[in-house]
């Protein structure tokens, strides 16, 4: 298939709602493409206070095939956030969703 993509990455969102819109748009305009969605949030919540686990569920519900966390916090905080997403997404019954983590390769002590 010429000029087609294998997957679309929707990333670096601090607001889960914006990421949901991106996932929904990709699903509508690029049917059949695998959608990966990751947030740059901490292990607690997005910037509007939506709990990290719930963010993962919202992305799965929007149609993301892969959900996770990316490079705003250090590897250990990203891992803790991803663990919360895995737990919540599995408990919500999205058994086919996969998970990703894209942390920076260094510590970020001043990120809150």
N, C-alpha and C positions, 0 to 999 in steps of 0.2 A: 504494500500500500504506500504509494508515494505521498509525501507531504503530510503524513499523519504522525501523531505523537503516541508514545506508549503510555505515558502517564502525565498528569498535571499536578504540580505541587503548589498548594495554596499555603503560604507561610508568612511568618513574622507578623502575626496579628496579636494585639494586646486585648482586643475586644472579641469575644467569641461570636457575637452577633455578626460582625463584619465577615468573619471566616465562614459562618454559615451561608451568608449571601454568596460568597465566592464559590463554595462547594455547590450550591444549588444552581448557580449560573453555568458552571462547568458541566454539571449533569444534564442541564437543558440543552446547551449549545454544542456539547461534545459527547453525545451519548456513547456509551460503551468504553469510554476512557477511564482508566483507573485514577481515582482522585485521592491524593495524599494531603492532609490538612494538619498543620502544626501551629501551635501558639507560642508566643514568647511571654509566658506567664510563669509565676512561681508555683510552689507546691500548695499554696493556699487558695488563690483565686485569680480571675482576670481583673482588669482595672475597674470593672463595675461591681466587683464582689461576687461574681458567679463562681461557686466552688470549682476547683480544678477537675474533680471527677465529673461533675455535671457538665463542664465544658466538653469533655470527651464524649459524653452521651449526646449532647446537642450536635456535635460534628457527625457522629455516627447516624443520628436520626436524619440529618440533612443529606446523607448519602455518601459520606466519605468512606473509602475503602480502607484507608490507613489514617490513624490519628496519632498525634503526639506533641512533643515539646521541642522547640528549637532554641537557638543560641543567644538568649538574653541573660541567662544565669549560668553559674558554673556546673560542671558535670554532675556533681552530687545532688544539687537542687533539682536539676533537670530530671535525674533518675527518680527522685522522690515524687515529683509531679507526675511523671509517666506512670509510676506504680499506682497512683491514685486514679488515673484515667483507666488503666487496665481493670482495676477492681470495679469501678462504677460501670464501665461499658459492658463488662461480662455480666454483672448483676442485672443490668437492664435488658439482657438477652441478645445482645449483638455479638454472636459467637463467631462470625466470619470476618469481623474487623481485625485488622493487623495494627501494630503499633510501631512508632518510630521515635527516635530521639537524636537530635542534632546539636549536642552541646559544643561550646567552644573548648579548645584543648588547654584551657588555663582557668585559674580561679578568678572570680570577680567579686572581691570583698565589698565593694561599695554599691553593688546592686541591691536594691531593697525589695 
